[in-house]
């Protein structure tokens, strides 16, 4: 797996789905992986004006989760470097 996050799925921003993501994070192997959540909205420019934030074209334009219509879920493998467990195992 690369350092670039891998898209997994998209969920509606509901209380039940937030609880589901909480349980996924709780069971995820945190030594190896990060779960990344990105808020999505169909009209980001208008939403950014409403909440008083500046919209820009050079970043992800992630919407805060509390204002998002949907949540994009990504998985990223952590880089281990010299602390990698596979390098420290002796046969």
C-alpha positions as CSV (number, residue, x, y, z in Angstrom):
1,X,0.0,0.0,0.0
2,X,1.3,3.5,-0.8
3,X,1.4,6.6,1.4
4,X,-1.4,8.1,-0.7
5,X,-4.8,7.5,1.0
6,X,-6.9,4.8,-0.6
7,X,-10.6,5.6,-1.0
8,X,-12.8,3.1,0.7
9,X,-16.4,4.4,0.7
10,X,-18.8,7.3,1.2
11,X,-21.4,7.6,3.9
12,X,-24.3,10.0,4.6
13,X,-23.5,12.2,7.6
14,X,-25.9,10.7,10.1
15,X,-25.6,9.8,13.7
16,X,-25.7,6.1,13.0
17,X,-23.0,6.3,10.4
18,X,-20.8,8.4,12.8
19,X,-21.2,5.7,15.4
20,X,-20.3,3.1,12.8
21,X,-17.1,5.0,12.0
22,X,-16.3,5.3,15.7
23,X,-16.4,1.5,16.0
24,X,-14.3,1.1,12.8
25,X,-11.7,3.4,14.3
26,X,-11.8,1.5,17.6
27,X,-11.1,-1.9,15.9
28,X,-8.6,-0.6,13.3
29,X,-4.9,-1.6,13.6
30,X,-3.6,1.9,14.6
31,X,0.0,0.7,14.5
32,X,-0.2,0.2,10.7
33,X,-3.2,2.3,9.4
34,X,-4.8,5.7,9.8
35,X,-8.5,6.2,9.0
36,X,-9.0,9.6,7.3
37,X,-12.4,11.2,7.2
38,X,-13.2,14.0,4.7
39,X,-16.4,16.0,4.8
40,X,-18.1,16.5,1.4
41,X,-20.9,18.9,0.3
42,X,-22.3,19.3,-3.2
43,X,-22.0,23.1,-3.1
44,X,-18.8,23.8,-1.2
45,X,-18.3,27.4,-2.3
46,X,-21.8,28.4,-1.0
47,X,-21.3,26.5,2.2
48,X,-17.9,28.1,2.9
49,X,-19.6,31.6,2.5
50,X,-22.3,30.6,5.0
51,X,-20.0,29.3,7.7
52,X,-17.5,32.2,7.1
53,X,-14.5,30.3,5.8
54,X,-12.4,31.1,2.8
55,X,-12.8,28.7,-0.2
56,X,-9.7,28.0,-2.2
57,X,-8.9,25.9,-5.2
58,X,-5.5,24.5,-4.2
59,X,-6.4,22.3,-1.3
60,X,-8.9,19.4,-0.7
61,X,-11.6,21.9,0.2
62,X,-12.7,19.6,2.9
63,X,-15.9,20.6,4.6
64,X,-16.0,20.4,8.4
65,X,-17.8,17.1,9.3
66,X,-20.6,18.8,11.2
67,X,-21.5,20.8,8.0
68,X,-20.9,17.9,5.5
69,X,-23.7,16.1,3.7
70,X,-21.5,13.0,3.2
71,X,-18.3,11.7,4.6
72,X,-15.5,10.3,2.4
73,X,-13.6,7.5,4.2
74,X,-10.0,6.8,3.3
75,X,-7.3,4.4,4.6
76,X,-3.6,5.3,4.8
77,X,-0.8,2.9,5.6
78,X,1.7,4.5,8.1
79,X,5.3,4.7,7.2
80,X,7.4,2.8,9.7
81,X,11.0,3.6,8.8
82,X,13.5,2.2,11.3
83,X,10.8,1.3,13.8
84,X,9.2,-1.2,11.4
85,X,8.1,-4.4,13.1
86,X,9.0,-6.5,10.1
87,X,12.7,-5.4,10.3
88,X,13.0,-6.2,14.0
89,X,11.8,-9.8,13.7
90,X,14.6,-12.3,13.7
91,X,14.3,-15.8,12.4
